[in-house]
Amino acid sequence: MATKIYKGIPVEVNEEGYFVNPSQWTPEMAAEIAREMNINLTEKHYQVLDFLRQRFLQGETLTIRSVGKSGIVDVKEFYQLFPGGPLKNACRIAGIPKPVSCI
């Protein structure tokens, strides 16, 4: 495990950069994590991040398809918002573990 500093707060992350403890996440940290990935967050990004966090906390399995059916974005827009692996990038920014469906 490694420690990263986001918004002045030390956060334990795994070898891929995902939070070990999702409760440490804040929306302000999300912007900093996204900048590391060359993504500038918009309101639409935050809506997707909130959706993912809520579903994760409810114990649901996260998939690209479920995001596409969320009513927030369709699958094409999800790929545009989080290029290069939308689900795993969005989950990392949202401070939740990488879904098992992502390699």
OpenMM code with the backbone's topology and positions (N, CA, C; nanometers):
from openmm import Vec3, app, unit

residues = "MET ALA THR LYS ILE TYR LYS GLY ILE PRO VAL GLU VAL ASN GLU GLU GLY TYR PHE VAL ASN PRO SER GLN TRP THR PRO GLU MET ALA ALA GLU ILE ALA ARG GLU MET ASN ILE ASN LEU THR GLU LYS HIS TYR GLN VAL LEU ASP PHE LEU ARG GLN ARG PHE LEU GLN GLY GLU THR LEU THR ILE ARG SER VAL GLY LYS SER GLY ILE VAL ASP VAL LYS GLU PHE TYR GLN LEU PHE PRO GLY GLY PRO LEU LYS ASN ALA CYS ARG ILE ALA GLY ILE PRO LYS PRO VAL SER CYS ILE".split()
positions = [
    Vec3(0.0837, -0.1184, 0.0000),
    Vec3(0.0000, 0.0000, 0.0000),
    Vec3(0.0883, 0.1249, 0.0000),
    Vec3(0.0349, 0.2285, -0.0585),
    Vec3(0.1053, 0.3557, -0.0662),
    Vec3(0.0165, 0.4641, -0.0071),
    Vec3(0.0748, 0.5775, 0.0178),
    Vec3(-0.0002, 0.6916, 0.0682),
    Vec3(0.0132, 0.8059, -0.0308),
    Vec3(-0.0994, 0.8654, -0.0676),
    Vec3(-0.1020, 0.9835, -0.1528),
    Vec3(-0.1604, 1.0979, -0.0705),
    Vec3(-0.1252, 1.2183, -0.1069),
    Vec3(-0.1779, 1.3372, -0.0404),
    Vec3(-0.2737, 1.4067, -0.1366),
    Vec3(-0.4001, 1.4139, -0.0979),
    Vec3(-0.5001, 1.4856, -0.1754),
    Vec3(-0.5612, 1.5929, -0.0866),
    Vec3(-0.5538, 1.7148, -0.1353),
    Vec3(-0.6077, 1.8286, -0.0601),
    Vec3(-0.5492, 1.8340, 0.0813),
    Vec3(-0.4212, 1.7971, 0.0916),
    Vec3(-0.3511, 1.8040, 0.2194),
    Vec3(-0.3811, 1.6894, 0.3144),
    Vec3(-0.4581, 1.5911, 0.2685),
    Vec3(-0.4961, 1.4795, 0.3546),
    Vec3(-0.4288, 1.3525, 0.3045),
    Vec3(-0.3549, 1.2820, 0.3904),
    Vec3(-0.2945, 1.1563, 0.3469),
    Vec3(-0.4012, 1.0474, 0.3300),
    Vec3(-0.3958, 0.9785, 0.2169),
    Vec3(-0.4933, 0.8756, 0.1835),
    Vec3(-0.4172, 0.7499, 0.1429),
    Vec3(-0.4566, 0.6372, 0.2000),
    Vec3(-0.3937, 0.5116, 0.1628),
    Vec3(-0.4570, 0.4603, 0.0335),
    Vec3(-0.3704, 0.4268, -0.0640),
    Vec3(-0.4165, 0.3752, -0.1933),
    Vec3(-0.3452, 0.2438, -0.2232),
    Vec3(-0.4074, 0.1636, -0.3096),
    Vec3(-0.3427, 0.0386, -0.3491),
    Vec3(-0.2418, 0.0657, -0.4603),
    Vec3(-0.1821, -0.0392, -0.5133),
    Vec3(-0.0776, -0.0240, -0.6150),
    Vec3(-0.1285, 0.0390, -0.7451),
    Vec3(-0.2599, 0.0388, -0.7682),
    Vec3(-0.3162, 0.1010, -0.8882),
    Vec3(-0.3713, 0.2406, -0.8613),
    Vec3(-0.3624, 0.2879, -0.7385),
    Vec3(-0.4069, 0.4225, -0.7056),
    Vec3(-0.5496, 0.4339, -0.6561),
    Vec3(-0.6170, 0.3200, -0.6312),
    Vec3(-0.7542, 0.3226, -0.5807),
    Vec3(-0.7524, 0.3348, -0.4282),
    Vec3(-0.8463, 0.4119, -0.3757),
    Vec3(-0.8556, 0.4307, -0.2313),
    Vec3(-0.8760, 0.2962, -0.1619),
    Vec3(-0.8055, 0.2775, -0.0499),
    Vec3(-0.8254, 0.1594, 0.0329),
    Vec3(-0.9503, 0.1791, 0.1178),
    Vec3(-0.9726, 0.3027, 0.1625),
    Vec3(-1.0874, 0.3357, 0.2456),
    Vec3(-1.1716, 0.4433, 0.1751),
    Vec3(-1.2776, 0.4032, 0.1034),
    Vec3(-1.3579, 0.4995, 0.0275),
    Vec3(-1.4191, 0.6118, 0.1116),
    Vec3(-1.4308, 0.5926, 0.2412),
    Vec3(-1.4907, 0.6974, 0.3248),
    Vec3(-1.3984, 0.8191, 0.3389),
    Vec3(-1.2731, 0.8074, 0.2995),
    Vec3(-1.1811, 0.9212, 0.3063),
    Vec3(-1.2005, 1.0190, 0.1899),
    Vec3(-1.2722, 0.9773, 0.0880),
    Vec3(-1.2892, 1.0558, -0.0343),
    Vec3(-1.3733, 1.1797, -0.0110),
    Vec3(-1.3390, 1.2874, -0.0802),
    Vec3(-1.4224, 1.4079, -0.0852),
    Vec3(-1.4314, 1.4534, -0.2308),
    Vec3(-1.5346, 1.5287, -0.2665),
    Vec3(-1.5446, 1.5800, -0.4038),
    Vec3(-1.4241, 1.6670, -0.4426),
    Vec3(-1.3672, 1.7361, -0.3461),
    Vec3(-1.2495, 1.8186, -0.3749),
    Vec3(-1.1307, 1.7314, -0.4149),
    Vec3(-1.1188, 1.6153, -0.3515),
    Vec3(-1.0123, 1.5213, -0.3883),
    Vec3(-1.0333, 1.4703, -0.5303),
    Vec3(-1.1590, 1.4514, -0.5688),
    Vec3(-1.1902, 1.4004, -0.7022),
    Vec3(-1.1301, 1.4898, -0.8099),
    Vec3(-1.1414, 1.6195, -0.7925),
    Vec3(-1.0874, 1.7130, -0.8916),
    Vec3(-0.9364, 1.6976, -0.9037),
    Vec3(-0.8698, 1.6770, -0.7926),
    Vec3(-0.7249, 1.6606, -0.7926),
    Vec3(-0.6845, 1.5280, -0.8592),
    Vec3(-0.7564, 1.4215, -0.8280),
    Vec3(-0.7292, 1.2911, -0.8896),
    Vec3(-0.7527, 1.2996, -1.0403),
    Vec3(-0.8614, 1.3639, -1.0801),
    Vec3(-0.8943, 1.3775, -1.2222),
    Vec3(-0.7866, 1.4564, -1.2963),
    Vec3(-0.7351, 1.5614, -1.2341),
    Vec3(-0.6291, 1.6395, -1.2982),
    Vec3(-0.5068, 1.5525, -1.3261),
    Vec3(-0.4754, 1.4605, -1.2340),
    Vec3(-0.3637, 1.3680, -1.2560),
    Vec3(-0.3867, 1.2836, -1.3816),
    Vec3(-0.5132, 1.2631, -1.4162),
    Vec3(-0.5506, 1.1798, -1.5310),
    Vec3(-0.5862, 1.2655, -1.6529),
    Vec3(-0.5569, 1.3949, -1.6459),
    Vec3(-0.5860, 1.4903, -1.7540),
    Vec3(-0.7343, 1.4995, -1.7860),
    Vec3(-0.8164, 1.4953, -1.6812),
    Vec3(-0.9612, 1.5111, -1.6954),
    Vec3(-1.0038, 1.6317, -1.6124),
    Vec3(-1.0763, 1.7234, -1.6745),
    Vec3(-1.1316, 1.8386, -1.6027),
    Vec3(-1.2777, 1.8078, -1.5730),
    Vec3(-1.3103, 1.7988, -1.4451),
    Vec3(-1.4454, 1.7591, -1.4054),
    Vec3(-1.5482, 1.8684, -1.4278),
    Vec3(-1.6630, 1.8247, -1.4787),
    Vec3(-1.7789, 1.9118, -1.4978),
    Vec3(-1.8896, 1.8610, -1.4050),
    Vec3(-2.0013, 1.9295, -1.4070),
    Vec3(-2.1157, 1.8861, -1.3271),
    Vec3(-2.1599, 1.7450, -1.3677),
    Vec3(-2.1553, 1.7158, -1.4967),
    Vec3(-2.1940, 1.5832, -1.5468),
    Vec3(-2.1007, 1.4753, -1.4899),
    Vec3(-1.9707, 1.5046, -1.4830),
    Vec3(-1.8757, 1.4109, -1.4223),
    Vec3(-1.9163, 1.3810, -1.2775),
    Vec3(-1.9454, 1.4873, -1.2036),
    Vec3(-1.9813, 1.4690, -1.0619),
    Vec3(-2.1109, 1.3885, -1.0469),
    Vec3(-2.2045, 1.4055, -1.1389),
    Vec3(-2.3273, 1.3262, -1.1332),
    Vec3(-2.2958, 1.1780, -1.1507),
    Vec3(-2.2068, 1.1467, -1.2445),
    Vec3(-2.1666, 1.0071, -1.2656),
    Vec3(-2.0929, 0.9547, -1.1426),
    Vec3(-2.0026, 1.0345, -1.0872),
    Vec3(-1.9275, 0.9920, -0.9682),
    Vec3(-2.0218, 0.9650, -0.8513),
    Vec3(-2.1196, 1.0519, -0.8312),
    Vec3(-2.2174, 1.0312, -0.7236),
    Vec3(-2.2970, 0.9028, -0.7464),
    Vec3(-2.3376, 0.8791, -0.8707),
    Vec3(-2.4107, 0.7571, -0.9044),
    Vec3(-2.3265, 0.6338, -0.8699),
    Vec3(-2.1998, 0.6345, -0.9115),
    Vec3(-2.1122, 0.5205, -0.8852),
    Vec3(-2.0922, 0.4983, -0.7356),
    Vec3(-2.0703, 0.6057, -0.6620),
    Vec3(-2.0497, 0.5918, -0.5173),
    Vec3(-2.1749, 0.5369, -0.4491),
    Vec3(-2.2909, 0.5875, -0.4877),
    Vec3(-2.4160, 0.5389, -0.4271),
    Vec3(-2.4351, 0.3912, -0.4551),
    Vec3(-2.4150, 0.3507, -0.5790),
    Vec3(-2.4324, 0.2099, -0.6156),
    Vec3(-2.3309, 0.1212, -0.5441),
    Vec3(-2.2069, 0.1678, -0.5352),
    Vec3(-2.1035, 0.0918, -0.4641),
    Vec3(-2.1423, 0.0733, -0.3177),
    Vec3(-2.1860, 0.1816, -0.2539),
    Vec3(-2.2224, 0.1750, -0.1119),
    Vec3(-2.3442, 0.0862, -0.0879),
    Vec3(-2.4280, 0.0691, -0.1912),
    Vec3(-2.5434, -0.0197, -0.1814),
    Vec3(-2.5047, -0.1647, -0.2102),
    Vec3(-2.3780, -0.1862, -0.2446),
    Vec3(-2.3300, -0.3212, -0.2705),
    Vec3(-2.3599, -0.3730, -0.4099),
    Vec3(-2.3968, -0.2843, -0.4998),
    Vec3(-2.4290, -0.3270, -0.6359),
    Vec3(-2.3027, -0.3448, -0.7196),
    Vec3(-2.3087, -0.4339, -0.8165),
    Vec3(-2.1990, -0.4537, -0.9096),
    Vec3(-2.2013, -0.3409, -1.0117),
    Vec3(-2.0874, -0.2768, -1.0310),
    Vec3(-2.0788, -0.1640, -1.1221),
    Vec3(-2.0378, -0.2125, -1.2606),
    Vec3(-2.1105, -0.1671, -1.3620),
    Vec3(-2.0785, -0.1999, -1.5003),
    Vec3(-2.0982, -0.0761, -1.5870),
    Vec3(-2.0352, -0.0790, -1.7028),
    Vec3(-2.0546, 0.0305, -1.7983),
    Vec3(-2.2016, 0.0372, -1.8384),
    Vec3(-2.2614, -0.0778, -1.8532),
    Vec3(-2.4024, -0.0840, -1.8925),
    Vec3(-2.4924, -0.0174, -1.7881),
    Vec3(-2.4646, -0.0398, -1.6605),
    Vec3(-2.5481, 0.0212, -1.5555),
    Vec3(-2.5351, 0.1729, -1.5568),
    Vec3(-2.4159, 0.2233, -1.5869),
    Vec3(-2.3991, 0.3683, -1.5988),
    Vec3(-2.4784, 0.4195, -1.7187),
    Vec3(-2.4728, 0.3456, -1.8290),
    Vec3(-2.5475, 0.3842, -1.9490),
    Vec3(-2.6975, 0.3856, -1.9281),
    Vec3(-2.7457, 0.3029, -1.8361),
    Vec3(-2.8892, 0.2971, -1.8060),
    Vec3(-2.9281, 0.3899, -1.6901),
    Vec3(-2.8331, 0.4642, -1.6362),
    Vec3(-2.8572, 0.5488, -1.5191),
    Vec3(-2.9476, 0.6670, -1.5472),
    Vec3(-2.9550, 0.7075, -1.6732),
    Vec3(-3.0307, 0.8277, -1.7073),
    Vec3(-2.9448, 0.9537, -1.6973),
    Vec3(-2.8221, 0.9383, -1.6546),
    Vec3(-2.7302, 1.0524, -1.6435),
    Vec3(-2.6550, 1.0707, -1.7752),
    Vec3(-2.5983, 0.9625, -1.8251),
    Vec3(-2.5255, 0.9623, -1.9516),
    Vec3(-2.5549, 0.8319, -2.0241),
    Vec3(-2.5349, 0.8340, -2.1552),
    Vec3(-2.5402, 0.7073, -2.2270),
    Vec3(-2.3974, 0.6532, -2.2333),
    Vec3(-2.3810, 0.5346, -2.2871),
    Vec3(-2.2492, 0.4701, -2.2879),
    Vec3(-2.1478, 0.5532, -2.3670),
    Vec3(-2.1886, 0.6063, -2.4796),
    Vec3(-2.0974, 0.6872, -2.5619),
    Vec3(-2.0470, 0.8090, -2.4842),
    Vec3(-2.1363, 0.8768, -2.4154),
    Vec3(-2.0972, 0.9948, -2.3384),
    Vec3(-2.0086, 0.9557, -2.2195),
    Vec3(-2.0342, 0.8400, -2.1610),
    Vec3(-1.9513, 0.7905, -2.0512),
    Vec3(-1.8066, 0.7739, -2.0984),
    Vec3(-1.7892, 0.7180, -2.2170),
    Vec3(-1.6549, 0.7021, -2.2744),
    Vec3(-1.5904, 0.8374, -2.3025),
    Vec3(-1.6703, 0.9360, -2.3412),
    Vec3(-1.6168, 1.0689, -2.3679),
    Vec3(-1.5755, 1.1390, -2.2389),
    Vec3(-1.6537, 1.1214, -2.1337),
    Vec3(-1.6226, 1.1868, -2.0060),
    Vec3(-1.4987, 1.1280, -1.9393),
    Vec3(-1.4835, 0.9959, -1.9503),
    Vec3(-1.3734, 0.9261, -1.8832),
    Vec3(-1.2978, 0.8404, -1.9856),
    Vec3(-1.2189, 0.9033, -2.0739),
    Vec3(-1.1516, 0.8293, -2.1801),
    Vec3(-1.0464, 0.7324, -2.1265),
    Vec3(-1.0217, 0.6284, -2.2069),
    Vec3(-0.9159, 0.5342, -2.1734),
    Vec3(-0.9540, 0.4311, -2.0695),
    Vec3(-1.0791, 0.3973, -2.0590),
    Vec3(-1.1265, 0.3024, -1.9582),
    Vec3(-1.2234, 0.3716, -1.8652),
    Vec3(-1.3433, 0.3999, -1.9127),
    Vec3(-1.4349, 0.4855, -1.8373),
    Vec3(-1.4718, 0.4349, -1.6984),
    Vec3(-1.5009, 0.3078, -1.6837),
    Vec3(-1.5452, 0.2598, -1.5527),
    Vec3(-1.4315, 0.2599, -1.4524),
    Vec3(-1.3160, 0.2101, -1.4922),
    Vec3(-1.2062, 0.2063, -1.3954),
    Vec3(-1.1551, 0.3465, -1.3639),
    Vec3(-1.1518, 0.4364, -1.4632),
    Vec3(-1.1084, 0.5737, -1.4354),
    Vec3(-1.2087, 0.6469, -1.3473),
    Vec3(-1.3368, 0.6301, -1.3765),
    Vec3(-1.4401, 0.6970, -1.2970),
    Vec3(-1.4385, 0.6455, -1.1530),
    Vec3(-1.4199, 0.5160, -1.1355),
    Vec3(-1.4167, 0.4601, -1.0001),
    Vec3(-1.2951, 0.5106, -0.9221),
    Vec3(-1.1825, 0.5215, -0.9909),
    Vec3(-1.0634, 0.5739, -0.9224),
    Vec3(-1.0866, 0.7176, -0.8772),
    Vec3(-1.1453, 0.7987, -0.9655),
    Vec3(-1.1746, 0.9382, -0.9306),
    Vec3(-1.2795, 0.9445, -0.8198),
    Vec3(-1.3741, 0.8507, -0.8190),
    Vec3(-1.4807, 0.8475, -0.7181),
    Vec3(-1.4341, 0.7909, -0.5845),
    Vec3(-1.3097, 0.7445, -0.5784),
    Vec3(-1.2569, 0.6947, -0.4504),
    Vec3(-1.3093, 0.5583, -0.4102),
    Vec3(-1.3532, 0.4804, -0.5075),
    Vec3(-1.4044, 0.3459, -0.4775),
    Vec3(-1.3173, 0.2418, -0.5485),
    Vec3(-1.3224, 0.1164, -0.5050),
    Vec3(-1.2369, 0.0142, -0.5647),
    Vec3(-1.2670, -0.0094, -0.7124),
    Vec3(-1.1651, -0.0571, -0.7829),
    Vec3(-1.1824, -0.0918, -0.9234),
    Vec3(-1.2803, -0.2087, -0.9309),
    Vec3(-1.3827, -0.1974, -1.0158),
    Vec3(-1.4795, -0.3068, -1.0285),
    Vec3(-1.4124, -0.4344, -1.0782),
    Vec3(-1.4666, -0.5479, -1.0356),
    Vec3(-1.4100, -0.6765, -1.0746),
    Vec3(-1.4205, -0.6985, -1.2247),
    Vec3(-1.5126, -0.6312, -1.2917),
    Vec3(-1.5290, -0.6469, -1.4358),
    Vec3(-1.4191, -0.5770, -1.5143),
    Vec3(-1.3371, -0.4936, -1.4478),
    Vec3(-1.2292, -0.4216, -1.5149),
    Vec3(-1.0975, -0.4960, -1.4955),
    Vec3(-1.0197, -0.5003, -1.6046),
    Vec3(-0.8892, -0.5650, -1.5935),
    Vec3(-0.7784, -0.4636, -1.5923),
] * unit.nanometer
topology = app.Topology()
chain = topology.addChain("A")
for resn in residues:
    res = topology.addResidue(resn, chain)
    for name in ("N", "CA", "C"):
        topology.addAtom(name, app.Element.getBySymbol(name[0]), res)
